């Protein structure tokens, strides 16, 4: 009898050890590229991937963050010979492609202008036409190219800043990372750029809001809410990042072609695309181009859907959305 009890106990322990791991939804949060990230996913074995996510984000930071001295992009900017990672090459090539499509409205060489106008890491300058002309000598996507795995600059003082596309690309990369871990349901949000796949823990398609433009940073009213089944979204806006000098308002979106902050009615640009790298870059470009030209270019790009919030002649907020965008509005 005693022997039977021992055998039974051992059998119970073996069966307990063979229990199949239970899938569960996990949420990881932190900071990257000077902004927040929020990653939610259904882990097939219930494993928390926070440590691996942190390591992967650190790896991307050491490629794309110009604040990191040892990052690849910093070495390129300082003309230090370095091997370019496949991710760097992919992001650079996409940036060049979108620069061409937007006639230079998207330009990863525009950093010196952005900083001089007071929207970068350096102190704001007292801008004059002469200073703008001088800085424009260092600006121009056509003055920089990738040749045989090396970045070639027309002027060695030129620098590149891929923050307006790398953040979205990092969302894509994290989505791929989660998929490799067997996660079929996830949402990656890095500073408002989003990649979604599958459903949330309630069994519904992932939902994300579009903020109503307001100069009050504490006001979080939504203009619209979207459902994102296997889609990427990025939003860019001028309504929070600006300053007033001599009675004139200067927004953080700088036109690389003119060298000056944009002056038009477009307040917010939301773009849906099949990948967040594309959505991120176009959202920025459209804020440079403005509503009408943005609509015209968006119509020429397959798979791109747009949602623009703009001010009418009376100063009231209005919305333009592409025909396909309405399919994603939350019912």
N, C-alpha and C positions, 0 to 999 in steps of 0.2 A: 504493500500500500504506500509505504514511504517512498519507494522507488518510483511509483507511478506519479506521485505528487511532484517529485524532482523533475521527471521528464516533462510533465505538464507545464511546470514553471519555466523550464528552458524553452519549450515550444512557444509559450506566450512571449518571452523575451525576443525570440527569433522573429516572430510575426510582427511584434512592435517595431523591431529594427527594420523591417521590410515595408513599413507603411510608406505609401507614396506621398512625396512632398505636396503640400497644398498651395495652389497658385493664389496670390493675393496682390492687391494694388498697394503700391508704395510711392511715397512722395519725397523727393530730395530737393533741397533748396540751398542756395549759396550765392556767391558773387563771382563774376568773370568779366573781363574787359571793362572794369569799372562800373558794371551794372549788375542787376540780379539775374539769377536763373531759377526756374522752377521746372522740375522734370517729374512727371507722373507716369507710372507704367504698371502694367500687370506682369508681375514676375512669375514665370511659370512654376518655379519651385519655391516661391515665397522668399527668395533671397534678396536682401537689401544691397543694391549695387552702388551705394554712395561712394565708397572708397575707390572703386574702379571708375566711376563717373568723374570724380575729382581728378584722378590721374589722367584721364583722357582729356579733360578740359585744360589741365596744366600743359599737356603736350601741345594742344592747339594754341594756347597762349604763347608758347615758346616758338611758334611760327608767325603769328599774326599781330601780336601786341607790340606796338612801337614804344610802349612804356618800359618794356623789358630789354635791357641792354644786350642780352644774349639771344634775343629772338632773331629769327631769320630776317624779318623785315627790317630790324634795326641794323643788322650787318649789311644788308643791301643799301640802306640809306647812308651808312658810313663808308660805303665802298670797300667793304671787307669781303674778300673772296670766300664764298660759302656755297655748299651744296644745297640746292633748292628741293624741298620736299615735294612729293606729288601733289599734296594739298595746296601748297603755295602756287604751283604751276597751274593747277585747275582754276583756282580763284583768280589769279592774274589774267589768264586767258578769257575767262568769263567777263571780267571787268573791261578788258579791251573790246570785247564783242559788244557789250552794252554801251560803251562810250561811242562806238561807231553808230549804233542804232539810234542814239539820242543826240547825235551831232555834238558830242563833247559836254553835254549837260551833266553826265556822270563822268567824273574824272578823278582817278586816285592820286593824281599829282597836285591837287588843289590845296593841300594842307597848309602851305605857307600863307596863302590868302586867308584861309579860315582862321588861322591863329592870329594873324595881324589884325583882323576885324574883331578879335576878342572872343572867339569861340573855340579856342584850342588850349594847349597846355601853357602857352607863353602869354606874357602880358599884352594887353590890347595896345595897339599903336594909334597915333593920331594920323588917320588916313588922309592922303591927298591923291590927286590924279597922278602925280609924278611917282608916288610910292606904289600905287596900284600898277602902273606901267612897268616899274622895275620888278615887282614880284611876278608879274605875268611872264617875264622872261624865263622863270623857273616852272611855269605851268604849261601843261599840254600833254595829253595822253599819247599823242603822235610823236613826242620827243623821247619816248622810252619804249623799249621792246625787249622781247625774250629771244635770245639767239644762242643756240647750242647749250641750253641749260643755264645761261647767264643773263642777268638784267643789264642791258646796255642803255646808257643815258646820253642824250646829246650834251648835257651839262652835268658834270659830276656833283654839283651842288643840289641837284634835284632830289626830292624825296618822294616816297609813296606812302599813302595811308589807306589801308583797305578796310577801315572800320565800318564803312557803309555797305560792305558786302560780306566781310568775313564773319560778322555776327550771324547773319542768315545762313552762311555756309556751315558754321559751327552747329547750328540747329540741325542741318541736314546730316552732318557727320555723327551727331549724337543720336539721331533717329536710326542711322545705319548701325551704330554701336548697339543700340537696344535690340534691333532686329537680329543681330548676330547672337545676342544672348537669349534668343527665343521669345522675345516680347513682341506680340502682335498688336497690342493695344497700348498706345503711349501718346503723351503730349509733351513736347519740348518747347519751353518759352524762355528766350534769352532777351531780356530788355524789351519785350513786346513783339519780337519776331517769333513766329510760331510754326512748328511742324506737328501735324497730328496724324494719327493712324488708328483705325479701329474705334473702340468705344470706351467710355469711362466706367467707373465702378457702379454706376446706376444702370448700365446697359444701354446708355444713350450715346449718340454721336457726340464727340467733343464739341463744346460750345465756347466761343470767345467773343468778347465785346469790342466794339469800336467806340472810343471815347468821344464825347461831345467836346469840340474845341472850346477851351476856356483858359483865360490867363490866370485863373485861380488854381494853383497846384493841388489844393485840397478838394477841389470839386471833381467828382468822378462820375458824373452822369453819362449814361450811354446813349449814343446816337443810334446804334443798331447792334444786334447780336447775330452771330453767324454760327452755323454748324459746319464743321470741317471734317468731312470724311476723306482721309488720305490726301490731304492738301496742305499747302504752305501759305502763310500769310505774313505780310509785313506792312507796317504803318509808319509814315514819316509826317511830321507836322512842324509848324512854325509858332504855334500859339503859346508855348511855354518858354522857349529858349530865345530871348531877345533882350535888347536894352534900348533905352531912350537917351539920346544925346542931342543937345541944342534943339529940343522939341521934336526931333525926328526919331521914328522907331526903326531899329535895325534888327532884322531877323537873322537867325543863325544859318539859313540856307544861302550860300554864296554861289553866284553864277560864275563858273570857271572861265567862260568866254568874255564876259564884261569885266569881271574882277570885283563886282559889287554885290551886296545883298540884294536878293530878289524883291521886287515891288509888284505884287499882283494879288489877286483875290483868293487864291487857293490856300486853304488853311490846313487841310489834312489830306494825305494821299494813302489809301489802303490798296494793296495789290495782292491778288491771289495768283499763285503759279504752281507748277508741279514740283518746284523745289524752292527753298527759302533763299538761296543765294540769288536767284533771279528776282524773286519778289522784293528782296531787300534793296538791291541796286536800282530797280525801276521805281520803287517808292521814293527814293532819294531824287532820282532824275526828274520825276514828274513834279516834285516840289520846286525844282529849278525852272522847268519848262512852263509851268502854269497849266490851267485847266484845258484850254482849247488845243494847244499843241500836244499836251499829254494824252488827250482823248484820241487825237489823230494817230499818234505813234502806237498807242496801246492796241488800236484796231489792226495794226500790221503785224502784231506778234502773236502767233498761235498759242492758245492756252492761257493767255493773260486776261484776267478780269480786274476791273478797277471800281473803286468807290471813292469819289472825291467830295469833300465838304468844302464849300467855298462861300464867300460873302457876296451877296448881290449888291446892286447900286445903292440900296437903302441900308446896307450893313447887316442884313439878316442872313443867317446861315441857310444855305440851300445844299441839296445833294444831287450829284450826278452819279449814276451807276451804269456799268455796261450791261447789256442784255443778259449775259450769262451769270452775272453776279447775283441776281435776284434768286437764283436757284439755291444759294447757300444761306439766305436769310432765314433766321430761326422763325418757325411758324408760331 
